[in-house]
Protein backbone atom coordinates (compact mmCIF):
# COMPACT_ATOMS: atom_id res chain seq x y z
CA UNK A 1 0.00 0.00 0.00
CA UNK A 2 1.15 3.51 -0.67
CA UNK A 3 0.48 6.92 0.76
CA UNK A 4 -0.26 8.00 4.30
CA UNK A 5 -3.07 6.38 6.23
CA UNK A 6 -6.06 8.59 6.88
CA UNK A 7 -6.73 6.73 10.13
CA UNK A 8 -4.69 5.83 13.18
CA UNK A 9 -3.23 2.53 14.30
CA UNK A 10 -3.01 0.71 17.60
CA UNK A 11 -1.05 -2.34 18.69
CA UNK A 12 -2.56 -5.21 20.64
CA UNK A 13 -0.67 -7.96 22.43
CA UNK A 14 -1.42 -11.29 20.74
CA UNK A 15 -2.75 -12.98 23.87
CA UNK A 16 -5.17 -10.12 24.53
CA UNK A 17 -6.38 -10.10 20.95
CA UNK A 18 -6.87 -13.87 21.15
CA UNK A 19 -8.86 -13.56 24.38
CA UNK A 20 -10.98 -10.78 22.85
CA UNK A 21 -11.75 -12.88 19.77
CA UNK A 22 -12.66 -15.87 21.94
CA UNK A 23 -14.97 -13.65 24.00
CA UNK A 24 -16.78 -12.43 20.87
CA UNK A 25 -17.31 -15.98 19.59
CA UNK A 26 -18.44 -17.28 22.98
CA UNK A 27 -20.89 -14.41 23.44
CA UNK A 28 -22.24 -15.18 19.98
CA UNK A 29 -22.94 -18.80 20.94
CA UNK A 30 -19.87 -20.74 19.85
CA UNK A 31 -18.57 -23.54 22.06
CA UNK A 32 -15.31 -22.99 23.92
CA UNK A 33 -13.44 -25.24 21.47
CA UNK A 34 -14.90 -23.54 18.40
CA UNK A 35 -14.12 -20.09 19.77
CA UNK A 36 -10.52 -21.15 20.45
CA UNK A 37 -10.04 -22.60 16.95
CA UNK A 38 -11.41 -19.43 15.33
CA UNK A 39 -9.21 -17.19 17.48
CA UNK A 40 -6.15 -19.40 16.98
CA UNK A 41 -6.31 -19.11 13.21
CA UNK A 42 -7.29 -15.45 12.92
CA UNK A 43 -4.67 -14.19 15.38
CA UNK A 44 -1.97 -16.37 13.81
CA UNK A 45 -2.84 -14.83 10.43
CA UNK A 46 -2.30 -11.39 11.99
CA UNK A 47 0.98 -12.53 13.53
CA UNK A 48 2.19 -13.71 10.12
CA UNK A 49 1.29 -10.32 8.65
CA UNK A 50 -1.75 -11.59 6.73
CA UNK A 51 -4.10 -9.01 8.28
CA UNK A 52 -6.53 -9.63 5.43
CA UNK A 53 -7.30 -13.03 7.01
CA UNK A 54 -6.98 -11.94 10.63
CA UNK A 55 -9.38 -10.73 13.31
CA UNK A 56 -10.74 -8.10 10.93
CA UNK A 57 -12.88 -10.93 9.53
CA UNK A 58 -14.90 -11.17 12.75
CA UNK A 59 -17.56 -8.57 11.80
CA UNK A 60 -18.31 -10.57 8.64
CA UNK A 61 -18.34 -13.83 10.56
CA UNK A 62 -20.79 -12.55 13.18
CA UNK A 63 -22.98 -11.01 10.49
CA UNK A 64 -23.15 -14.46 8.89
CA UNK A 65 -23.82 -16.39 12.11
CA UNK A 66 -26.63 -13.95 12.85
CA UNK A 67 -28.28 -14.57 9.47
CA UNK A 68 -27.60 -18.32 9.35
CA UNK A 69 -24.99 -18.09 6.60
CA UNK A 70 -22.43 -19.50 9.04
CA UNK A 71 -23.66 -22.30 11.32
CA UNK A 72 -22.20 -22.26 14.82
CA UNK A 73 -20.96 -25.49 16.42
CA UNK A 74 -21.28 -27.52 13.23
CA UNK A 75 -18.89 -30.31 12.25
CA UNK A 76 -17.49 -31.91 9.12
CA UNK A 77 -19.40 -34.84 7.62
CA UNK A 78 -17.98 -37.44 5.23
CA UNK A 79 -20.47 -37.79 2.37
CA UNK A 80 -18.37 -39.96 0.03
CA UNK A 81 -15.76 -42.44 1.21
CA UNK A 82 -13.53 -44.36 -1.16
CA UNK A 83 -10.73 -44.94 1.32
CA UNK A 84 -8.00 -42.70 -0.05
CA UNK A 85 -10.51 -40.39 -1.77
CA UNK A 86 -13.12 -38.68 0.39
CA UNK A 87 -15.61 -35.85 0.07
CA UNK A 88 -16.50 -33.84 3.16
CA UNK A 89 -19.49 -31.51 3.53
CA UNK A 90 -18.92 -28.53 5.80
CA UNK A 91 -22.60 -27.60 6.11
CA UNK A 92 -21.64 -23.88 6.19
CA UNK A 93 -20.00 -24.42 9.57
CA UNK A 94 -17.12 -22.27 10.81
CA UNK A 95 -14.24 -23.02 8.44
CA UNK A 96 -11.74 -22.98 11.28
CA UNK A 97 -13.51 -26.05 12.66
CA UNK A 98 -14.54 -27.74 9.40
CA UNK A 99 -11.15 -27.46 7.65
CA UNK A 100 -9.27 -28.69 10.74
CA UNK A 101 -11.52 -31.73 10.98
CA UNK A 102 -11.19 -32.36 7.23
CA UNK A 103 -7.39 -32.25 7.49
CA UNK A 104 -7.49 -34.51 10.58
CA UNK A 105 -9.33 -37.10 8.49
CA UNK A 106 -7.08 -36.55 5.47
CA UNK A 107 -3.93 -36.96 7.58
CA UNK A 108 -5.21 -40.22 9.07
CA UNK A 109 -6.09 -41.59 5.62
CA UNK A 110 -2.79 -40.47 4.06
CA UNK A 111 -0.89 -42.15 6.87
CA UNK A 112 -2.84 -45.35 6.19
CA UNK A 113 -2.95 -45.35 2.38
CA UNK A 114 0.09 -43.23 1.52
CA UNK A 115 -2.07 -40.55 -0.04
CA UNK A 116 -5.45 -38.98 0.51
CA UNK A 117 -7.43 -36.74 -1.82
CA UNK A 118 -9.87 -34.64 0.17
CA UNK A 119 -12.72 -32.73 -1.42
CA UNK A 120 -14.00 -30.24 1.15
CA UNK A 121 -17.26 -28.60 0.11
CA UNK A 122 -19.68 -26.03 1.48
CA UNK A 123 -17.57 -24.70 4.34
CA UNK A 124 -17.84 -21.18 5.68
CA UNK A 125 -14.64 -19.17 5.18
CA UNK A 126 -11.59 -21.34 5.96
CA UNK A 127 -9.25 -18.36 6.29
CA UNK A 128 -5.51 -18.56 5.59
CA UNK A 129 -4.97 -21.76 3.59
CA UNK A 130 -1.41 -22.10 4.82
CA UNK A 131 -2.85 -22.96 8.22
CA UNK A 132 -4.19 -26.26 6.88
CA UNK A 133 -1.05 -27.07 4.91
CA UNK A 134 0.99 -26.47 8.07
CA UNK A 135 -1.29 -28.91 9.92
CA UNK A 136 -0.37 -31.58 7.36
CA UNK A 137 3.32 -30.65 7.51
CA UNK A 138 3.37 -31.13 11.29
CA UNK A 139 2.34 -34.73 10.59
CA UNK A 140 5.30 -35.09 8.21
CA UNK A 141 3.10 -34.99 5.12
CA UNK A 142 3.35 -33.00 1.90
CA UNK A 143 0.10 -31.30 0.88
CA UNK A 144 -1.20 -29.12 -1.90
CA UNK A 145 -4.50 -27.26 -1.91
CA UNK A 146 -6.72 -25.52 -4.48
CA UNK A 147 -9.54 -23.31 -3.17
CA UNK A 148 -12.49 -21.41 -4.62
CA UNK A 149 -15.06 -19.09 -3.09
CA UNK A 150 -18.69 -18.53 -3.90
CA UNK A 151 -21.75 -16.94 -2.39
CA UNK A 152 -20.79 -13.30 -2.74
CA UNK A 153 -20.22 -11.05 -5.71
CA UNK A 154 -17.39 -11.57 -8.17
CA UNK A 155 -14.13 -9.84 -7.25
CA UNK A 156 -11.43 -10.75 -9.76
CA UNK A 157 -11.32 -10.14 -13.50
CA UNK A 158 -10.10 -12.93 -15.78
CA UNK A 159 -6.97 -12.16 -17.79
CA UNK A 160 -7.77 -9.34 -20.25
CA UNK A 161 -11.29 -9.01 -18.80
CA UNK A 162 -12.78 -5.64 -17.83
CA UNK A 163 -15.17 -7.07 -15.21
CA UNK A 164 -14.97 -9.63 -12.41
CA UNK A 165 -15.84 -13.29 -12.99
CA UNK A 166 -14.44 -15.16 -9.97
CA UNK A 167 -12.88 -14.52 -6.58
CA UNK A 168 -9.34 -14.62 -5.16
CA UNK A 169 -9.06 -18.44 -5.47
CA UNK A 170 -5.97 -19.28 -3.37
CA UNK A 171 -3.39 -22.00 -3.98
CA UNK A 172 -1.07 -23.51 -1.36
CA UNK A 173 1.62 -26.18 -0.99
CA UNK A 174 3.61 -27.04 2.15
CA UNK A 175 6.79 -29.14 2.34
CA UNK A 176 7.73 -30.47 5.80
CA UNK A 177 11.34 -30.17 7.00
CA UNK A 178 12.62 -32.47 9.72
CA UNK A 179 13.45 -30.41 12.79
CA UNK A 180 12.57 -27.13 11.07
CA UNK A 181 9.58 -25.03 10.09
CA UNK A 182 8.02 -26.15 6.78
CA UNK A 183 8.36 -24.48 3.41
CA UNK A 184 4.93 -22.92 2.81
CA UNK A 185 3.84 -21.38 -0.48
CA UNK A 186 0.43 -19.77 0.04
CA UNK A 187 -1.03 -17.09 -2.22
CA UNK A 188 -4.18 -15.73 -3.76
CA UNK A 189 -4.29 -16.04 -7.54
CA UNK A 190 -5.36 -12.41 -7.64
CA UNK A 191 -2.79 -9.61 -7.47
CA UNK A 192 -3.93 -8.99 -3.91
CA UNK A 193 -6.31 -10.65 -1.45
CA UNK A 194 -9.70 -8.98 -1.03
CA UNK A 195 -8.98 -8.66 2.67
CA UNK A 196 -5.98 -6.47 1.85
CA UNK A 197 -8.28 -4.24 -0.19
CA UNK A 198 -10.56 -4.10 2.87
CA UNK A 199 -7.61 -3.11 5.07
CA UNK A 200 -6.59 -0.37 2.62
CA UNK A 201 -10.16 0.88 2.42
CA UNK A 202 -10.40 0.95 6.21
CA UNK A 203 -7.11 2.82 6.43
CA UNK A 204 -8.22 5.19 3.67
CA UNK A 205 -4.99 4.71 1.75
CA UNK A 206 -4.38 4.21 -1.96
CA UNK A 207 -3.17 0.85 -3.20
CA UNK A 208 -0.22 0.24 -5.48
CA UNK A 209 -0.82 0.60 -9.20
CA UNK A 210 -1.44 -2.55 -11.20
CA UNK A 211 -3.73 -4.20 -8.64
CA UNK A 212 -7.20 -2.85 -9.43
CA UNK A 213 -9.36 -1.69 -12.30
CA UNK A 214 -12.49 0.43 -12.10
CA UNK A 215 -15.91 -0.38 -13.55
CA UNK A 216 -14.74 0.74 -16.99
CA UNK A 217 -11.73 -1.57 -16.91
CA UNK A 218 -9.28 1.30 -16.35
CA UNK A 219 -6.38 1.06 -13.85
CA UNK A 220 -7.08 2.63 -10.45
CA UNK A 221 -5.42 2.82 -7.03
CA UNK A 222 -8.66 3.51 -5.13
CA UNK A 223 -9.76 0.51 -2.99
CA UNK A 224 -13.25 2.01 -2.76
CA UNK A 225 -14.04 0.73 -6.27
CA UNK A 226 -14.53 -2.69 -4.69
CA UNK A 227 -17.13 -1.34 -2.26
CA UNK A 228 -19.14 1.23 -4.22
CA UNK A 229 -21.31 0.57 -7.28
CA UNK A 230 -20.48 0.44 -10.13
CA UNK A 231 -17.86 -2.03 -8.91
CA UNK A 232 -14.36 -2.47 -10.20
CA UNK A 233 -12.26 -5.63 -10.01
CA UNK A 234 -8.96 -7.01 -8.74
CA UNK A 235 -6.56 -8.18 -11.42
CA UNK A 236 -5.10 -11.70 -11.51
CA UNK A 237 -1.41 -11.95 -10.66
CA UNK A 238 1.11 -12.80 -13.35
CA UNK A 239 -1.11 -11.86 -16.29
CA UNK A 240 -2.32 -14.99 -18.14
CA UNK A 241 -0.47 -17.33 -15.74
CA UNK A 242 -2.29 -16.18 -12.60
CA UNK A 243 -5.54 -15.80 -14.49
CA UNK A 244 -5.23 -19.36 -15.76
CA UNK A 245 -4.40 -20.75 -12.31
CA UNK A 246 -7.45 -18.96 -10.88
CA UNK A 247 -9.64 -20.75 -13.42
CA UNK A 248 -8.06 -24.11 -12.48
CA UNK A 249 -8.64 -23.44 -8.76
CA UNK A 250 -12.34 -22.83 -9.36
CA UNK A 251 -12.70 -25.95 -11.49
CA UNK A 252 -10.75 -28.27 -9.19
CA UNK A 253 -12.15 -26.96 -5.90
CA UNK A 254 -15.67 -26.30 -7.15
CA UNK A 255 -16.48 -28.60 -10.06
CA UNK A 256 -14.35 -31.69 -9.28
CA UNK A 257 -15.33 -31.88 -5.60
CA UNK A 258 -19.03 -31.30 -6.26
CA UNK A 259 -18.91 -28.06 -4.30
CA UNK A 260 -19.88 -25.77 -7.23
CA UNK A 261 -17.99 -23.05 -9.02
CA UNK A 262 -18.44 -19.30 -8.73
CA UNK A 263 -21.17 -18.50 -11.25
CA UNK A 264 -24.64 -16.90 -11.44
CA UNK A 265 -25.98 -20.13 -9.89
CA UNK A 266 -24.04 -19.54 -6.67
CA UNK A 267 -23.69 -15.75 -6.46
CA UNK A 268 -26.00 -14.24 -3.83
CA UNK A 269 -27.44 -10.80 -4.60
CA UNK A 270 -26.81 -9.45 -1.13
CA UNK A 271 -23.23 -10.71 -1.36
CA UNK A 272 -22.55 -11.77 2.25
CA UNK A 273 -22.01 -15.54 1.99
CA UNK A 274 -18.38 -16.73 2.17
CA UNK A 275 -18.44 -20.38 1.12
CA UNK A 276 -15.16 -22.18 0.42
CA UNK A 277 -14.50 -25.43 -1.38
CA UNK A 278 -11.03 -26.99 -1.28
CA UNK A 279 -9.36 -29.86 -3.09
CA UNK A 280 -6.43 -31.17 -1.02
CA UNK A 281 -3.90 -33.83 -1.96
CA UNK A 282 -2.01 -35.11 1.08
CA UNK A 283 1.01 -37.38 0.49
CA UNK A 284 3.20 -39.46 2.81
CA UNK A 285 6.79 -39.13 1.48
CA UNK A 286 7.54 -42.67 2.65
CA UNK A 287 5.30 -44.11 -0.06
CA UNK A 288 7.14 -42.22 -2.83
CA UNK A 289 10.93 -41.87 -2.73
CA UNK A 290 11.06 -42.67 0.98
CA UNK A 291 11.09 -40.33 3.98
CA UNK A 292 14.84 -40.43 4.58
CA UNK A 293 15.62 -39.66 0.94
CA UNK A 294 12.97 -36.92 0.87
CA UNK A 295 14.26 -35.19 3.99
CA UNK A 296 17.86 -35.27 2.74
CA UNK A 297 16.91 -33.86 -0.67
CA UNK A 298 14.75 -31.13 0.88
CA UNK A 299 17.63 -29.95 3.08
CA UNK A 300 20.17 -30.14 0.25
CA UNK A 301 17.96 -28.12 -2.07
CA UNK A 302 16.96 -25.66 0.71
CA UNK A 303 20.61 -24.86 1.47
CA UNK A 304 21.46 -24.60 -2.23
CA UNK A 305 18.71 -22.05 -2.88
CA UNK A 306 19.56 -20.06 0.23
CA UNK A 307 23.23 -19.92 -0.79
CA UNK A 308 22.43 -17.72 -3.80
CA UNK A 309 24.09 -14.31 -3.67
CA UNK A 310 21.38 -11.70 -2.91
CA UNK A 311 20.68 -8.89 -5.33
CA UNK A 312 21.95 -5.42 -4.38
CA UNK A 313 19.96 -4.02 -1.47
CA UNK A 314 18.61 -7.42 -0.44
CA UNK A 315 19.83 -8.88 2.84
CA UNK A 316 19.24 -12.58 2.07
CA UNK A 317 17.38 -14.94 -0.22
CA UNK A 318 14.21 -16.09 1.53
CA UNK A 319 12.31 -19.33 1.07
CA UNK A 320 8.49 -19.45 1.07
CA UNK A 321 7.24 -19.03 4.64
CA UNK A 322 10.29 -17.22 6.01
CA UNK A 323 8.94 -13.65 5.65
CA UNK A 324 5.83 -14.63 7.63
CA UNK A 325 7.86 -16.11 10.46
CA UNK A 326 9.99 -12.96 10.66
CA UNK A 327 6.84 -10.85 10.95
CA UNK A 328 5.56 -13.19 13.64
CA UNK A 329 8.66 -12.60 15.77
CA UNK A 330 8.26 -8.84 15.45
CA UNK A 331 4.55 -8.85 16.24
CA UNK A 332 4.87 -11.21 19.19
CA UNK A 333 7.36 -8.75 20.66
CA UNK A 334 5.81 -5.43 19.64
CA UNK A 335 2.11 -6.27 19.32
CA UNK A 336 -0.22 -6.72 16.36
CA UNK A 337 -0.98 -3.46 14.50
CA UNK A 338 -4.67 -2.84 13.79
CA UNK A 339 -6.00 0.27 12.09
CA UNK A 340 -8.52 2.21 14.15
CA UNK A 341 -11.35 1.64 11.66
CA UNK A 342 -10.99 -2.14 11.97
CA UNK A 343 -10.61 -1.82 15.75
CA UNK A 344 -13.84 0.17 15.98
CA UNK A 345 -15.59 -2.50 13.88
CA UNK A 346 -14.38 -5.12 16.35
CA UNK A 347 -15.63 -3.08 19.30
CA UNK A 348 -18.99 -2.62 17.59
CA UNK A 349 -19.41 -6.34 16.90
CA UNK A 350 -18.34 -7.19 20.45
CA UNK A 351 -21.06 -4.94 21.83
CA UNK A 352 -23.52 -6.32 19.29
CA UNK A 353 -23.12 -9.80 20.78
CA UNK A 354 -23.06 -8.27 24.27
CA UNK A 355 -19.50 -8.92 25.30
CA UNK A 356 -19.02 -7.40 28.73
CA UNK A 357 -17.07 -4.15 28.54
CA UNK A 358 -14.61 -5.51 31.11
CA UNK A 359 -13.59 -8.15 28.56
CA UNK A 360 -12.80 -5.57 25.88
CA UNK A 361 -9.09 -4.71 25.99
CA UNK A 362 -9.28 -0.91 25.82
CA UNK A 363 -5.66 -0.44 26.80
CA UNK A 364 -3.32 -1.57 24.02
CA UNK A 365 0.38 -2.35 23.97
CA UNK A 366 2.75 0.00 22.21
Secondary structure, DSSP 8 states (H G I E B T S, - for coil): -BS--SS-EEEE-HHHHHHHHHHHHHHHT--HHHHHHHHHHHHHHHHTT-GGGSGGGHHHHHHHHHHTSSBTT---EEEEE-SSEEEEE-TTB-HHHHHHHHHHHHHHHHHHHSEEEEEEEEEE----THHHHHHHHHTTEEEEEEEEEESS---EE-TT-SSEEE---EEEEEEEETTEEEEEEEEESBSS-HHHHHHHHHHT-B--TTSEE-TTS-EE--GGGGTSSS--EE-BTTTHHHHHHHHHHHIIIIIITTS--SSTTT--TT----EEEEEEEEEEGGGTT-HHHHHHHHHHHHHHHHTS---TT------TTHHHHHHHHHHHHH-EEEEHHHHHHHHHHHHHTT--GGGS--S-B-
